[in-house]
Amino acid sequence: MWWVKLIILVLLVAAVVALARALMSLVRGEGKDGKTMRALAWRVGFSAAVFLFILLSMMMGWIQPHDVNPGQRYGEPIEQSAE
């Protein structure tokens, strides 16, 4: 499902762009106009959308979550290699 990854990537890029816009409006002194807060609100919205879309994608079966160590089950000791 390449389109799921594309949507997630677009939302993450939008969040970074909104954060950059907030920084630029803060540096330029446009914070009193509310531009900084509006840009930060957009960033929070994009981040929440990414989180909710990932949850929806997992529930619909479009993506499969995996562990850091897929061969290990919960509670089993980690095998150490003797080197």
C-alpha positions in Angstrom: 0.0 0.0 0.0 2.3 2.7 -1.3 -0.5 5.3 -1.1 -0.8 5.0 2.7 2.9 5.9 3.0 2.5 8.8 0.6 -0.4 10.2 2.6 1.6 9.9 5.8 4.6 11.5 4.2 2.6 14.4 2.8 1.0 15.1 6.2 4.4 15.0 7.9 5.8 17.4 5.4 2.8 19.7 5.9 3.4 19.7 9.7 7.1 20.6 9.1 6.1 23.4 6.7 3.6 24.8 9.2 6.3 24.7 11.9 8.7 26.6 9.6 6.0 29.2 8.9 5.4 29.6 12.6 9.1 30.2 13.1 9.3 32.7 10.3 6.3 34.7 11.6 7.8 34.6 15.1 11.2 35.9 13.8 9.6 38.6 11.7 7.6 39.8 14.8 4.2 38.9 13.4 3.3 37.1 16.5 0.9 39.8 17.7 -1.2 39.2 14.5 -1.9 35.6 15.5 0.0 34.2 12.6 2.4 32.2 14.8 -0.5 30.6 16.8 -2.4 29.8 13.7 0.6 28.1 12.1 1.2 26.1 15.3 -2.4 25.1 15.4 -2.1 23.8 11.8 1.0 21.9 12.8 -0.8 20.2 15.7 -3.7 19.4 13.4 -1.5 17.8 10.8 0.3 15.8 13.5 -3.0 14.6 14.9 -4.1 13.7 11.4 -1.0 11.6 10.9 -1.6 9.7 14.2 -5.3 9.1 13.5 -4.6 8.0 9.9 -2.0 5.5 11.1 -4.5 4.1 13.6 -7.1 3.9 10.9 -4.7 2.2 8.5 -3.8 -0.4 11.1 -7.5 -1.1 11.9 -8.3 -1.4 8.1 -5.4 -3.7 7.6 -3.6 -1.4 5.1 -0.4 -1.5 7.2 0.8 -4.1 9.7 2.6 -3.0 12.9 5.8 -4.8 13.8 8.1 -5.1 16.8 11.6 -3.9 17.0 12.7 -7.6 17.3 10.0 -9.6 15.4 11.6 -13.0 16.3 11.2 -12.4 20.0 7.9 -12.8 21.8 6.8 -10.7 24.8 8.4 -11.9 28.0 11.0 -14.2 26.4 14.7 -13.5 27.2 16.8 -12.0 24.4 19.3 -14.4 23.1 22.9 -13.2 23.3 25.5 -14.3 20.8 28.8 -15.4 22.2 31.4 -13.4 20.3 
